[in-house]
């Protein structure tokens, strides 16, 4: 059983400290940073009061959405059911531009659907196309993930959400759904294993770290499951900062299972930064003092830190005298 009281602070720090290439746009607490990875990919999500904007330029498609007033989903979490004012979505993919505009009018939602600039006639086919475009937008952006997870779990419990994660288009959306699922449902050991395996599809260090830290906070996570998660983190996360945050978030599990201890040390070996190496080791110093085998592994890792001050502070954390 796991209960890590340091998670909230770690997540708060991690959510603020992002790479220098990120630029925060004005908006509310749910705004996301904009980024460009030099491969033509960029994303922006801003909130201003009850209005919002989402824009994405990714490999193969572009998405632009704007809304005024809040909007809500139907009981199945797949269709627009409530709208305060208006919502407009445009998706360009495979040379086809689709646009849908929803407007609140006289107590009802009025829908207009366009394909390559041409307004399509009203009818069941147009309604299905508009609904499909709205659902595609939700799956790409990850917006309304809390509502969708709540709706999906009413009809199919965690299995429905786990299946839905496979249909999501981006790491940020997968991260949002995973966290919403963890927060809303008491997952079984088998469901945790399945969810952990789906983290392997998250390529973004930032999104993987946030999702992994949230799962590590789950009290039903077993030590073997945590060991698998830590091994995956060590294998996939390239950022020393993000990997160290995951290692720190799992430090309370030390000495509960030797396989976990080994997985943690293997993941730690992927760190290159002396600063992050020292901070990660300091989190397990208390556990190392009570376990001779772990203490020896800790001492060896600390002595290998290249920066002198960081090396000394790591050794001092286990009571080693570094004065000469």
PEUR-V923497 format. One record per backbone hydrogen bond with DSSP energy under -1.0 kcal/mol. CO is the residue of the C=O (numbers start at 1). NH is the residue of the N-H. If there is no record, write none. Layout:
CO:NH / CO:NH
//
This chain:
4:7 / 6:10 / 7:11 / 8:12 / 9:13 / 10:14 / 11:15 / 13:17 / 16:18 / 19:22 / 23:34 / 28:31 / 34:23 / 41:37 / 42:57 / 44:55 / 45:32 / 46:53 / 48:51 / 50:69 / 51:48 / 52:67 / 53:46 / 54:65 / 55:44 / 56:63 / 57:42 / 58:61 / 61:58 / 62:92 / 63:56 / 64:90 / 65:54 / 66:88 / 67:52 / 68:86 / 70:84 / 72:81 / 72:82 / 74:77 / 79:74 / 82:72 / 85:104 / 86:68 / 87:102 / 88:66 / 89:100 / 90:64 / 91:98 / 92:62 / 93:96 / 96:93 / 97:116 / 98:91 / 99:114 / 100:89 / 101:112 / 102:87 / 103:110 / 105:108 / 108:105 / 110:103 / 112:101 / 113:120 / 114:99 / 115:118 / 118:115 / 123:127 / 124:128 / 125:129 / 126:130 / 127:131 / 128:132 / 129:133 / 130:134 / 131:135 / 132:136 / 133:137 / 134:138 / 135:139 / 136:140 / 137:141 / 138:142 / 139:169 / 144:148 / 145:149 / 146:150 / 147:151 / 148:152 / 149:153 / 152:156 / 153:157 / 156:160 / 158:162 / 159:163 / 160:164 / 161:165 / 164:167 / 170:174 / 171:175 / 172:176 / 173:177 / 174:178 / 175:179 / 176:180 / 177:181 / 178:182 / 179:183 / 180:184 / 181:185 / 185:187 / 188:192 / 189:193 / 190:194 / 191:195 / 192:196 / 193:197 / 194:198 / 195:199 / 197:200 / 198:201 / 199:202 / 204:208 / 205:209 / 206:210 / 207:211 / 208:212 / 209:213 / 210:214 / 211:215 / 212:216 / 215:218 / 218:221 / 222:226 / 223:227 / 224:228 / 225:229 / 226:230 / 227:231 / 228:232 / 229:233 / 230:234 / 231:235 / 232:236 / 233:237 / 239:243 / 240:244 / 241:245 / 242:246 / 243:247 / 244:248 / 245:249 / 246:250 / 248:251 / 250:253 / 251:254 / 253:256 / 257:261 / 258:262 / 259:263 / 260:264 / 261:265 / 262:266 / 263:267 / 264:268 / 265:269 / 267:270 / 268:271 / 273:277 / 274:278 / 275:279 / 276:280 / 277:281 / 278:282 / 279:283 / 281:284 / 284:288 / 285:289 / 287:290 / 288:291 / 291:295 / 292:296 / 293:297 / 294:298 / 295:299 / 296:300 / 297:301 / 298:302 / 299:303 / 302:305 / 307:311 / 308:312 / 309:313 / 310:314 / 311:315 / 312:316 / 313:317 / 315:318 / 315:320 / 316:319
//
